[in-house]
Amino acid sequence: MTQRADMGRGPEPEGPVIDAGAELDPVHPRRPPGGGPPATGLTSAEVAERVARGEVNDVPVRSSRSAVDIVRANVLTRFNAIIGVLWVIMFFVAPIQDSLFGFVIIANTGIGIIQELRAKKTLDSLAVIGEAKPRVRRDGVAAAVSTSEIVLGDLVELGPGDKVVVDGEIVEADNLEVDESLLTGEADPVLKQRGDQVMSGSFVVAGGGAFTATKVGREAYAAQLAEEASRFTLVHSELRSGISTILKYVTWMMVPTAIGLIISQLVAKDDNFKDSVARTVGGIVPMIPEGLVLLTSVAFAIGVIRLGRKQCLVQELPAIEGLARVDVVCLDKTGTLTEGGMDVTELRTLDGADEERVRAVLGALGASDPRPNASLQAVIAAYPDGGEHRCTAALPFSSARKYSGATLADGDGARSTWLLGAPDVLLPPGNPSLAEVDLLNRQGLRVLLLARAEGTLEAPEEKTPTALVVLEQRLRPDASATLRYFADQDVAAKVISGDNAVAVGAVAAKLGLPGADSTLDARKLPAEREAMGAELDGAAVFGRVSPQQKRDMVGALQARGHTVAMTGDGVNDVLALKDADIGVAMGAGSEATKAVAQIVLLNNSFATLPSVVAEGRRVIGNITRVATLFLTKTVYSVLLAILVVCSQVEYPFLPRHLTLLSTLTIGVPAFFLALAPNKERAKPHFVRRVMRYAVPAGVIASAATFCAYLLARSHYSGPSSLAAETSVATLTLFLVAMWVLAIIARPYTWWRIGLVATMGLGFLLVLTVPWLQDFFALKLVGTTMPWTAVVIAAVGAALLELSWRMVGRRFPA
């Protein structure tokens, strides 16, 4: 391992790599003998020249699809094409009333486009806030710039957690360890030295350095695409895939049924071609559940907008749905349950160590790390003066080691090696100092051990405990309420931390985490996945978890059937975030964590997470609810068409009748139901859950309607009897469909009851207002058949209730 030479505290690592034993050039104390001056990067003139030549990393990074793609996706659909053709036909063969379904489709498509464009605007604006800002050195000064502003030859600085945004060659390395697992699948970090290549998509886990950009823009785009392909395990959307499956089967059913209906209507109405065509179209249009796709898109889009207002960036839309299914959320303590900052509350020297010297050593250790973590920042704030000590070699902190270190030279030139890190990692079991550490951990305090070591930093020996640095962590004020929310929603919270298990458990207990008293040291967990999963199910707090273990723990939980969300903000969380069903990163976290997460909390507030879960449950729960309405219509439309074909009678409805029914019993109420609050956890098997209700409801609706229609045909006679028969069939179908709506709307609230009642009053208005009767060609004749229709509908409603209960018992959710 390479070490860095004499180094004062500075914001960034400087100079080429220097071995631990290298002597400094007396003229240039930061330059090794024979080395060149520290790299200053490009000049402003050179940057301008490269920009003029187009050597800029101008590859667009979109957080959402383009406006053109949104319009195309909403307009150019298979069903829009079918309806568009039928709409054109209706303009030539029937009054405008029978073409209303086309205007409804235009309105629906417009709503879908507008909502998705609003969601895109929200996503794009949030993406700018959360965009990676690499530090680029120009004219000898480092400054954060947009990724798209990097030019060929730029000197890009790297530190722990930084993501490599373009391809390049290392020119400075200070114990630089790069994780390339998102590209190669190899989990072990790679130690990088001068001249080594780095690829976009990798990230720094320890140390620091700088690299020269060798590929930008389109040349590096291949690397970025490879990163995307290996980085994301795209969130599976059962909702969307289920709807696609349903639409595929609907198409297969619709085509032969429509052909049979066309032929039968031409035969049944050979004396009136235009009316035959109108009734044929009236039979085909309602088979298409066109509004289901629209409402799904609108629900997702509105979910994005709502979450965007809470500074939550959804990088993959189906992630909203995924969180609705989560039953285990794994939390990293630091940055999630606690705030990033810490305070040194006490310094306890051990074995008579000189406190003044300990303070000086701690100050020198702080100065040795240009990118200190939260613990070391607290040490630096408490002990800013390193005295005469100067650093001749440094070992940066890494999550795998659990400690950092430095070799220090005092004023007389004598060298000593010091380590600062986890006491239970640096000391062997049974060491007397560990008992004192355990007492402090039980109070929820974090403890670092300062130890003097013999040997080298790479292989320290005979560690002598010198002092305990006691740190107090700042609890997030909103963490307790958030944990209570998860408990109320039957979501198990697991705290997975690299810190001492006892200390983590004490913090969790302060926040009221259920099961906080059951803590486990992850070093004692079995490696076998099934056995590890059993341990994970039995405890709530885990300490001393390595980055690879976090990943293994997520996999073990998933193997036991859990849907796992993982939160984190540090590089040690990246692998687990990538493998979790849903990865949630903090906005202030490392670029690597934000790159692999599906959701980024830009306001760094753990309290936002319940809103995300609630939004996901609202979306998927409501879409499941309203999908039953749409597919009931599809089922009864197909069955009615089949019955008509088999009976060789006129189709009972004109397009205007089914437009009215669809609007009142499905379209309008579904829009409100899809956007209503819903806290029920999403359940699997979307297609089965929807079809188990839609099929019996559609069968009952079609049977009741056709029965009433046949009775009306035998009751009425004369050339104008078809209008009366149609009115009876429409009344029957409306009443049965309204009962389906009434069932779907449960459990009732005042607005749900009002919604159902309003739809009923709307139909009553059509039946009683003369000009609406004429417009929709609906007029009930006599009293016998209308009341017969009501009785048939009542029987249908009773059968619906019975079938609903039987299906619920036979196929429990």
Secondary structure by P-SEA (a helix, b strand, c coil): cbbbcccccccccccccccccccccccccccccccccccccccaaaaaaaaaacccccccccccccaaaaaaaacccaaaaaaaaaaaaaacccccccaaaaaaaaaaaaaaaaaaaaaaaaaaaaaaaacbbbbbbcccbbbbbccccccccccccccccccccccccccccccbbbbccccccccbbbbbcccccccccccccbbbbccccccccccaaaaaaaaaaacccccccaaaaaaaaaaaaaaaaaaaaaaaaaaaaaaaccccaaaaaaaaaaacccccccaaaaaaaaaaaaaaaaaaaacccccccaaaaaaaaccbbbbcccccccccccccccccccccccaaaaaaaaaaaaaacccccaaaaaaaaaccccccccccbbbccccccccccbbbbccccbbbbbbbcccccccccccaaaaaaaaaaaacbbbbbbbbbcccccccccccccbbbbbbbbcccaaaaaaaaaaaacbbbbbbccccaaaaaaaaaaacccccccccccccccccaaaaaaaaaaccccccccaaaaaaaaaaaaaaccbbbbbbccccaaaaaaaccbbbbbccccaaaaaacccccccccccaaaaaaaaaaaaaaaaaaaaaaaaaaaaaaaaaaaaaaaacccccccaaaaaaaaaaacaaaaaaaaacccccccccaaaaaaaacaaaaaaaaaaaaaaaaaaaaaacccccaaaaaaaaaaaaaaaaaaaaaaaaaccccaaaaaaaaaaaaaaaaaaccaaaaaaacccccccaaaaaaaaaaaaaaaaaaaaaaaaaaaccc
